[in-house]
Amino acid sequence: KIASVPVSPFYHNQADNKVLRFCFAKTTETLEKAAEVICRI
């Protein structure tokens, strides 16, 4: 599973409302698995 955080709390305007925020403080293996999942979307 992959979870994202909405960026709206980080911006005052809604200019970036089509952006997702992810935590990259993960192991390389976890990031590679996440990239595989995202590429299938």
mmCIF file as Biopython writes it, N, C-alpha, C and O atoms, coordinates in Angstrom:
data_model
#
loop_
_atom_site.group_PDB
_atom_site.id
_atom_site.type_symbol
_atom_site.label_atom_id
_atom_site.label_alt_id
_atom_site.label_comp_id
_atom_site.label_asym_id
_atom_site.label_entity_id
_atom_site.label_seq_id
_atom_site.pdbx_PDB_ins_code
_atom_site.Cartn_x
_atom_site.Cartn_y
_atom_site.Cartn_z
_atom_site.occupancy
_atom_site.B_iso_or_equiv
_atom_site.auth_seq_id
_atom_site.auth_asym_id
_atom_site.pdbx_PDB_model_num
ATOM 1   N N  . LYS A ? 1  ? 0.832  -1.179 0.000   1.0 0.0 1  A 1 
ATOM 2   C CA . LYS A ? 1  ? 0.000  0.000  0.000   1.0 0.0 1  A 1 
ATOM 3   C C  . LYS A ? 1  ? 0.875  1.240  0.000   1.0 0.0 1  A 1 
ATOM 4   O O  . LYS A ? 1  ? 1.979  1.252  0.544   1.0 0.0 1  A 1 
ATOM 5   N N  . ILE A ? 2  ? 0.352  2.270  -0.621  1.0 0.0 2  A 1 
ATOM 6   C CA . ILE A ? 2  ? 1.033  3.559  -0.650  1.0 0.0 2  A 1 
ATOM 7   C C  . ILE A ? 2  ? 0.058  4.604  -0.144  1.0 0.0 2  A 1 
ATOM 8   O O  . ILE A ? 2  ? -1.108 4.622  -0.537  1.0 0.0 2  A 1 
ATOM 9   N N  . ALA A ? 3  ? 0.533  5.457  0.711   1.0 0.0 3  A 1 
ATOM 10  C CA . ALA A ? 3  ? -0.309 6.541  1.232   1.0 0.0 3  A 1 
ATOM 11  C C  . ALA A ? 3  ? 0.335  7.872  0.878   1.0 0.0 3  A 1 
ATOM 12  O O  . ALA A ? 3  ? 1.558  8.002  0.845   1.0 0.0 3  A 1 
ATOM 13  N N  . SER A ? 4  ? -0.499 8.836  0.620   1.0 0.0 4  A 1 
ATOM 14  C CA . SER A ? 4  ? 0.008  10.185 0.359   1.0 0.0 4  A 1 
ATOM 15  C C  . SER A ? 4  ? -0.656 11.158 1.320   1.0 0.0 4  A 1 
ATOM 16  O O  . SER A ? 4  ? -1.684 10.863 1.929   1.0 0.0 4  A 1 
ATOM 17  N N  . VAL A ? 5  ? -0.044 12.313 1.434   1.0 0.0 5  A 1 
ATOM 18  C CA . VAL A ? 5  ? -0.553 13.358 2.316   1.0 0.0 5  A 1 
ATOM 19  C C  . VAL A ? 5  ? -1.030 14.500 1.430   1.0 0.0 5  A 1 
ATOM 20  O O  . VAL A ? 5  ? -0.293 14.920 0.538   1.0 0.0 5  A 1 
ATOM 21  N N  . PRO A ? 6  ? -2.241 15.018 1.644   1.0 0.0 6  A 1 
ATOM 22  C CA . PRO A ? 6  ? -2.672 16.165 0.844   1.0 0.0 6  A 1 
ATOM 23  C C  . PRO A ? 6  ? -1.765 17.364 1.092   1.0 0.0 6  A 1 
ATOM 24  O O  . PRO A ? 6  ? -1.309 17.584 2.214   1.0 0.0 6  A 1 
ATOM 25  N N  . VAL A ? 7  ? -1.509 18.129 0.049   1.0 0.0 7  A 1 
ATOM 26  C CA . VAL A ? 7  ? -0.620 19.280 0.201   1.0 0.0 7  A 1 
ATOM 27  C C  . VAL A ? 7  ? -1.356 20.533 0.647   1.0 0.0 7  A 1 
ATOM 28  O O  . VAL A ? 7  ? -0.712 21.533 0.963   1.0 0.0 7  A 1 
ATOM 29  N N  . SER A ? 8  ? -2.663 20.514 0.684   1.0 0.0 8  A 1 
ATOM 30  C CA . SER A ? 8  ? -3.431 21.718 1.031   1.0 0.0 8  A 1 
ATOM 31  C C  . SER A ? 8  ? -3.011 22.356 2.359   1.0 0.0 8  A 1 
ATOM 32  O O  . SER A ? 8  ? -3.020 23.584 2.444   1.0 0.0 8  A 1 
ATOM 33  N N  . PRO A ? 9  ? -2.645 21.598 3.400   1.0 0.0 9  A 1 
ATOM 34  C CA . PRO A ? 9  ? -2.206 22.258 4.638   1.0 0.0 9  A 1 
ATOM 35  C C  . PRO A ? 9  ? -0.887 23.029 4.486   1.0 0.0 9  A 1 
ATOM 36  O O  . PRO A ? 9  ? -0.555 23.865 5.326   1.0 0.0 9  A 1 
ATOM 37  N N  . PHE A ? 10 ? -0.143 22.746 3.420   1.0 0.0 10 A 1 
ATOM 38  C CA . PHE A ? 10 ? 1.162  23.371 3.224   1.0 0.0 10 A 1 
ATOM 39  C C  . PHE A ? 10 ? 1.107  24.601 2.321   1.0 0.0 10 A 1 
ATOM 40  O O  . PHE A ? 10 ? 2.101  25.316 2.193   1.0 0.0 10 A 1 
ATOM 41  N N  . TYR A ? 11 ? -0.046 24.857 1.692   1.0 0.0 11 A 1 
ATOM 42  C CA . TYR A ? 11 ? -0.188 25.977 0.760   1.0 0.0 11 A 1 
ATOM 43  C C  . TYR A ? 11 ? -1.388 26.827 1.137   1.0 0.0 11 A 1 
ATOM 44  O O  . TYR A ? 11 ? -2.400 26.308 1.609   1.0 0.0 11 A 1 
ATOM 45  N N  . HIS A ? 12 ? -1.279 28.129 0.930   1.0 0.0 12 A 1 
ATOM 46  C CA . HIS A ? 12 ? -2.387 29.043 1.209   1.0 0.0 12 A 1 
ATOM 47  C C  . HIS A ? 12 ? -3.363 29.110 0.047   1.0 0.0 12 A 1 
ATOM 48  O O  . HIS A ? 12 ? -4.553 29.354 0.246   1.0 0.0 12 A 1 
ATOM 49  N N  . ASN A ? 13 ? -2.866 28.896 -1.169  1.0 0.0 13 A 1 
ATOM 50  C CA . ASN A ? 13 ? -3.757 28.909 -2.328  1.0 0.0 13 A 1 
ATOM 51  C C  . ASN A ? 13 ? -3.934 27.477 -2.834  1.0 0.0 13 A 1 
ATOM 52  O O  . ASN A ? 13 ? -3.251 26.561 -2.376  1.0 0.0 13 A 1 
ATOM 53  N N  . GLN A ? 14 ? -4.820 27.298 -3.744  1.0 0.0 14 A 1 
ATOM 54  C CA . GLN A ? 14 ? -5.078 25.954 -4.272  1.0 0.0 14 A 1 
ATOM 55  C C  . GLN A ? 14 ? -4.372 25.723 -5.608  1.0 0.0 14 A 1 
ATOM 56  O O  . GLN A ? 14 ? -4.788 24.864 -6.385  1.0 0.0 14 A 1 
ATOM 57  N N  . ALA A ? 15 ? -3.323 26.468 -5.878  1.0 0.0 15 A 1 
ATOM 58  C CA . ALA A ? 15 ? -2.606 26.341 -7.145  1.0 0.0 15 A 1 
ATOM 59  C C  . ALA A ? 15 ? -2.027 24.941 -7.334  1.0 0.0 15 A 1 
ATOM 60  O O  . ALA A ? 15 ? -1.908 24.466 -8.463  1.0 0.0 15 A 1 
ATOM 61  N N  . ASP A ? 16 ? -1.674 24.294 -6.260  1.0 0.0 16 A 1 
ATOM 62  C CA . ASP A ? 16 ? -1.055 22.969 -6.349  1.0 0.0 16 A 1 
ATOM 63  C C  . ASP A ? 16 ? -1.993 21.872 -5.867  1.0 0.0 16 A 1 
ATOM 64  O O  . ASP A ? 16 ? -1.552 20.933 -5.204  1.0 0.0 16 A 1 
ATOM 65  N N  . ASN A ? 17 ? -3.270 21.975 -6.186  1.0 0.0 17 A 1 
ATOM 66  C CA . ASN A ? 17 ? -4.227 20.993 -5.680  1.0 0.0 17 A 1 
ATOM 67  C C  . ASN A ? 17 ? -4.174 19.660 -6.422  1.0 0.0 17 A 1 
ATOM 68  O O  . ASN A ? 17 ? -4.918 18.743 -6.076  1.0 0.0 17 A 1 
ATOM 69  N N  . LYS A ? 18 ? -3.313 19.529 -7.432  1.0 0.0 18 A 1 
ATOM 70  C CA . LYS A ? 18 ? -3.166 18.262 -8.155  1.0 0.0 18 A 1 
ATOM 71  C C  . LYS A ? 18 ? -1.842 17.580 -7.815  1.0 0.0 18 A 1 
ATOM 72  O O  . LYS A ? 18 ? -1.351 16.749 -8.579  1.0 0.0 18 A 1 
ATOM 73  N N  . VAL A ? 19 ? -1.276 17.931 -6.682  1.0 0.0 19 A 1 
ATOM 74  C CA . VAL A ? 19 ? 0.017  17.416 -6.263  1.0 0.0 19 A 1 
ATOM 75  C C  . VAL A ? 19 ? -0.178 16.510 -5.057  1.0 0.0 19 A 1 
ATOM 76  O O  . VAL A ? 19 ? -0.994 16.795 -4.181  1.0 0.0 19 A 1 
ATOM 77  N N  . LEU A ? 20 ? 0.571  15.422 -5.018  1.0 0.0 20 A 1 
ATOM 78  C CA . LEU A ? 20 ? 0.563  14.533 -3.861  1.0 0.0 20 A 1 
ATOM 79  C C  . LEU A ? 20 ? 1.900  14.653 -3.150  1.0 0.0 20 A 1 
ATOM 80  O O  . LEU A ? 20 ? 2.923  14.920 -3.779  1.0 0.0 20 A 1 
ATOM 81  N N  . ARG A ? 21 ? 1.890  14.456 -1.852  1.0 0.0 21 A 1 
ATOM 82  C CA . ARG A ? 21 ? 3.113  14.524 -1.050  1.0 0.0 21 A 1 
ATOM 83  C C  . ARG A ? 21 ? 3.374  13.125 -0.485  1.0 0.0 21 A 1 
ATOM 84  O O  . ARG A ? 21 ? 2.486  12.506 0.102   1.0 0.0 21 A 1 
ATOM 85  N N  . PHE A ? 22 ? 4.593  12.643 -0.669  1.0 0.0 22 A 1 
ATOM 86  C CA . PHE A ? 22 ? 4.989  11.331 -0.172  1.0 0.0 22 A 1 
ATOM 87  C C  . PHE A ? 22 ? 6.202  11.480 0.735   1.0 0.0 22 A 1 
ATOM 88  O O  . PHE A ? 22 ? 6.973  12.429 0.599   1.0 0.0 22 A 1 
ATOM 89  N N  . CYS A ? 23 ? 6.366  10.546 1.653   1.0 0.0 23 A 1 
ATOM 90  C CA . CYS A ? 23 ? 7.544  10.515 2.511   1.0 0.0 23 A 1 
ATOM 91  C C  . CYS A ? 23 ? 8.615  9.673  1.819   1.0 0.0 23 A 1 
ATOM 92  O O  . CYS A ? 23 ? 8.377  8.514  1.479   1.0 0.0 23 A 1 
ATOM 93  N N  . PHE A ? 24 ? 9.778  10.252 1.615   1.0 0.0 24 A 1 
ATOM 94  C CA . PHE A ? 24 ? 10.866 9.529  0.975   1.0 0.0 24 A 1 
ATOM 95  C C  . PHE A ? 24 ? 11.923 9.081  1.980   1.0 0.0 24 A 1 
ATOM 96  O O  . PHE A ? 24 ? 13.009 8.654  1.589   1.0 0.0 24 A 1 
ATOM 97  N N  . ALA A ? 25 ? 11.615 9.176  3.257   1.0 0.0 25 A 1 
ATOM 98  C CA . ALA A ? 25 ? 12.543 8.728  4.298   1.0 0.0 25 A 1 
ATOM 99  C C  . ALA A ? 25 ? 12.339 7.232  4.519   1.0 0.0 25 A 1 
ATOM 100 O O  . ALA A ? 25 ? 12.020 6.782  5.619   1.0 0.0 25 A 1 
ATOM 101 N N  . LYS A ? 26 ? 12.532 6.487  3.453   1.0 0.0 26 A 1 
ATOM 102 C CA . LYS A ? 26 ? 12.307 5.043  3.461   1.0 0.0 26 A 1 
ATOM 103 C C  . LYS A ? 26 ? 13.532 4.354  2.889   1.0 0.0 26 A 1 
ATOM 104 O O  . LYS A ? 26 ? 14.428 5.003  2.351   1.0 0.0 26 A 1 
ATOM 105 N N  . THR A ? 27 ? 13.563 3.043  3.008   1.0 0.0 27 A 1 
ATOM 106 C CA . THR A ? 27 ? 14.668 2.291  2.426   1.0 0.0 27 A 1 
ATOM 107 C C  . THR A ? 27 ? 14.542 2.290  0.907   1.0 0.0 27 A 1 
ATOM 108 O O  . THR A ? 27 ? 13.460 2.515  0.364   1.0 0.0 27 A 1 
ATOM 109 N N  . THR A ? 28 ? 15.644 2.040  0.237   1.0 0.0 28 A 1 
ATOM 110 C CA . THR A ? 28 ? 15.632 1.973  -1.223  1.0 0.0 28 A 1 
ATOM 111 C C  . THR A ? 28 ? 14.670 0.896  -1.696  1.0 0.0 28 A 1 
ATOM 112 O O  . THR A ? 28 ? 13.957 1.095  -2.679  1.0 0.0 28 A 1 
ATOM 113 N N  . GLU A ? 29 ? 14.639 -0.228 -1.018  1.0 0.0 29 A 1 
ATOM 114 C CA . GLU A ? 29 ? 13.740 -1.322 -1.390  1.0 0.0 29 A 1 
ATOM 115 C C  . GLU A ? 29 ? 12.276 -0.878 -1.326  1.0 0.0 29 A 1 
ATOM 116 O O  . GLU A ? 29 ? 11.502 -1.162 -2.241  1.0 0.0 29 A 1 
ATOM 117 N N  . THR A ? 30 ? 11.901 -0.196 -0.270  1.0 0.0 30 A 1 
ATOM 118 C CA . THR A ? 30 ? 10.525 0.284  -0.121  1.0 0.0 30 A 1 
ATOM 119 C C  . THR A ? 30 ? 10.185 1.287  -1.214  1.0 0.0 30 A 1 
ATOM 120 O O  . THR A ? 30 ? 9.094  1.232  -1.783  1.0 0.0 30 A 1 
ATOM 121 N N  . LEU A ? 31 ? 11.095 2.197  -1.514  1.0 0.0 31 A 1 
ATOM 122 C CA . LEU A ? 31 ? 10.854 3.191  -2.559  1.0 0.0 31 A 1 
ATOM 123 C C  . LEU A ? 31 ? 10.731 2.543  -3.933  1.0 0.0 31 A 1 
ATOM 124 O O  . LEU A ? 31 ? 9.915  2.973  -4.747  1.0 0.0 31 A 1 
ATOM 125 N N  . GLU A ? 32 ? 11.528 1.519  -4.200  1.0 0.0 32 A 1 
ATOM 126 C CA . GLU A ? 32 ? 11.440 0.823  -5.485  1.0 0.0 32 A 1 
ATOM 127 C C  . GLU A ? 32 ? 10.102 0.108  -5.626  1.0 0.0 32 A 1 
ATOM 128 O O  . GLU A ? 32 ? 9.496  0.130  -6.698  1.0 0.0 32 A 1 
ATOM 129 N N  . LYS A ? 33 ? 9.638  -0.525 -4.551  1.0 0.0 33 A 1 
ATOM 130 C CA . LYS A ? 33 ? 8.328  -1.180 -4.584  1.0 0.0 33 A 1 
ATOM 131 C C  . LYS A ? 33 ? 7.216  -0.157 -4.788  1.0 0.0 33 A 1 
ATOM 132 O O  . LYS A ? 33 ? 6.274  -0.399 -5.543  1.0 0.0 33 A 1 
ATOM 133 N N  . ALA A ? 34 ? 7.327  0.981  -4.118  1.0 0.0 34 A 1 
ATOM 134 C CA . ALA A ? 34 ? 6.328  2.042  -4.272  1.0 0.0 34 A 1 
ATOM 135 C C  . ALA A ? 34 ? 6.314  2.562  -5.708  1.0 0.0 34 A 1 
ATOM 136 O O  . ALA A ? 34 ? 5.246  2.803  -6.271  1.0 0.0 34 A 1 
ATOM 137 N N  . ALA A ? 35 ? 7.480  2.732  -6.296  1.0 0.0 35 A 1 
ATOM 138 C CA . ALA A ? 35 ? 7.567  3.206  -7.681  1.0 0.0 35 A 1 
ATOM 139 C C  . ALA A ? 35 ? 6.902  2.219  -8.629  1.0 0.0 35 A 1 
ATOM 140 O O  . ALA A ? 35 ? 6.231  2.632  -9.575  1.0 0.0 35 A 1 
ATOM 141 N N  . GLU A ? 36 ? 7.075  0.927  -8.393  1.0 0.0 36 A 1 
ATOM 142 C CA . GLU A ? 36 ? 6.429  -0.088 -9.225  1.0 0.0 36 A 1 
ATOM 143 C C  . GLU A ? 36 ? 4.913  0.035  -9.145  1.0 0.0 36 A 1 
ATOM 144 O O  . GLU A ? 36 ? 4.225  -0.045 -10.163 1.0 0.0 36 A 1 
ATOM 145 N N  . VAL A ? 37 ? 4.398  0.227  -7.947  1.0 0.0 37 A 1 
ATOM 146 C CA . VAL A ? 37 ? 2.948  0.361  -7.758  1.0 0.0 37 A 1 
ATOM 147 C C  . VAL A ? 37 ? 2.436  1.617  -8.455  1.0 0.0 37 A 1 
ATOM 148 O O  . VAL A ? 37 ? 1.423  1.576  -9.153  1.0 0.0 37 A 1 
ATOM 149 N N  . ILE A ? 38 ? 3.131  2.725  -8.265  1.0 0.0 38 A 1 
ATOM 150 C CA . ILE A ? 38 ? 2.702  3.990  -8.870  1.0 0.0 38 A 1 
ATOM 151 C C  . ILE A ? 38 ? 2.727  3.896  -10.395 1.0 0.0 38 A 1 
ATOM 152 O O  . ILE A ? 38 ? 1.843  4.442  -11.056 1.0 0.0 38 A 1 
ATOM 153 N N  . CYS A ? 39 ? 3.707  3.226  -10.956 1.0 0.0 39 A 1 
ATOM 154 C CA . CYS A ? 39 ? 3.801  3.098  -12.414 1.0 0.0 39 A 1 
ATOM 155 C C  . CYS A ? 39 ? 2.651  2.285  -12.996 1.0 0.0 39 A 1 
ATOM 156 O O  . CYS A ? 39 ? 2.341  2.422  -14.179 1.0 0.0 39 A 1 
ATOM 157 N N  . ARG A ? 40 ? 2.022  1.450  -12.195 1.0 0.0 40 A 1 
ATOM 158 C CA . ARG A ? 40 ? 0.886  0.647  -12.673 1.0 0.0 40 A 1 
ATOM 159 C C  . ARG A ? 40 ? -0.426 1.415  -12.637 1.0 0.0 40 A 1 
ATOM 160 O O  . ARG A ? 40 ? -1.435 0.938  -13.157 1.0 0.0 40 A 1 
ATOM 161 N N  . ILE A ? 41 ? -0.426 2.589  -12.036 1.0 0.0 41 A 1 
ATOM 162 C CA . ILE A ? 41 ? -1.669 3.370  -11.925 1.0 0.0 41 A 1 
ATOM 163 C C  . ILE A ? 41 ? -1.939 4.076  -13.233 1.0 0.0 41 A 1 
ATOM 164 O O  . ILE A ? 41 ? -2.936 4.788  -13.357 1.0 0.0 41 A 1 
#
